[in-house]
Amino acid sequence: GWPYPKHLAGRVFGIVVHGDVAGIEETRYALTDWLEWMGLVEAGPKSRLDRFIGYYRPYATSHEELDRDTAVQEEVRNVARAVANAVAQLRAGKLSRPDAGLGRPRAK
């Protein structure tokens, strides 16, 4: 009898995953799948990012690697811009959600 409410359904998301050795793609896939299962809406292809920072370099200095990597900093800004654009479109009723009217045949 539990309806499995999805309180965040219809909200927009973007995701940034970083790492220094391995697993960034799988982590991004898992998080994206989970958010989509909860009914959140991805803000488009530029709203998902996985990058290595300081690949196989010491973890203790990874912040210095990030400070030098201006390209990844701009990519993260693009994720934020994509989310902001999608939120504006959603609020204006202009964000395309082709599956919005489809029901779930299974509650969970």
C-alpha positions in Angstrom: 0.0 0.0 0.0 3.0 2.4 0.1 2.8 4.7 -3.0 6.6 5.4 -3.2 6.3 9.1 -3.4 8.9 10.9 -5.5 9.0 14.3 -3.9 11.7 15.7 -6.2 10.0 14.5 -9.4 10.0 17.1 -12.1 13.0 19.0 -10.7 16.0 19.6 -13.0 19.5 18.3 -12.3 23.1 18.4 -13.5 25.9 16.3 -12.2 29.7 16.6 -12.0 31.9 13.7 -10.9 35.6 13.9 -10.6 38.3 11.5 -9.6 42.0 10.9 -9.7 42.3 7.2 -10.7 39.2 5.3 -11.8 35.4 4.9 -11.5 34.2 8.3 -12.6 32.1 7.1 -15.5 30.4 4.4 -13.5 29.7 6.8 -10.6 28.1 9.3 -13.0 26.0 6.6 -14.6 24.8 5.3 -11.2 24.0 8.8 -9.9 22.2 9.9 -13.1 20.2 6.6 -13.2 19.2 7.1 -9.6 18.1 10.7 -10.1 16.2 9.9 -13.2 14.4 7.0 -11.4 13.4 9.5 -8.7 11.8 11.5 -11.5 14.3 14.3 -11.8 14.9 15.7 -15.3 18.4 16.0 -16.7 19.2 19.5 -18.0 20.7 18.1 -21.3 23.9 16.5 -22.4 26.1 19.4 -21.2 24.7 19.0 -17.7 26.6 15.8 -17.0 30.3 15.7 -16.6 33.0 13.2 -15.5 36.6 14.2 -15.4 39.9 13.1 -14.0 41.8 15.7 -12.0 45.4 15.0 -11.2 45.3 11.6 -12.9 47.5 9.2 -10.8 49.0 12.2 -8.9 49.1 12.6 -5.1 45.7 13.2 -3.6 47.2 15.7 -1.2 47.9 18.1 -4.1 44.8 17.5 -6.2 43.4 20.9 -5.3 46.5 22.4 -7.0 45.7 20.3 -10.1 42.1 21.6 -10.1 43.3 25.2 -9.7 45.4 24.8 -12.9 42.8 23.0 -14.9 40.8 26.0 -16.2 39.1 23.9 -18.9 37.4 21.6 -16.3 36.4 24.7 -14.3 34.7 26.1 -17.4 33.0 22.7 -18.0 31.6 22.8 -14.5 30.3 26.3 -15.1 28.6 24.9 -18.3 26.9 22.3 -16.2 25.6 25.0 -13.9 24.5 27.1 -16.9 22.7 24.2 -18.5 20.8 23.6 -15.2 19.9 27.3 -14.9 18.7 27.4 -18.5 16.6 24.2 -18.0 15.1 25.6 -14.7 14.1 28.8 -16.6 12.5 26.7 -19.4 10.7 24.4 -16.9 9.3 27.4 -15.0 8.1 28.9 -18.3 6.5 25.7 -19.3 8.8 25.4 -22.3 11.1 22.4 -21.2 10.3 19.5 -23.5 9.4 16.4 -21.5 8.1 13.8 -24.0 7.4 11.2 -21.4 5.7 13.5 -18.8 2.2 12.1 -19.4 3.2 8.4 -19.2 2.3 6.6 -16.0 4.4 3.9 -14.3 2.9 0.4 -14.5 4.8 -0.6 -11.4 5.0 1.5 -8.2 8.6 0.5 -7.6 
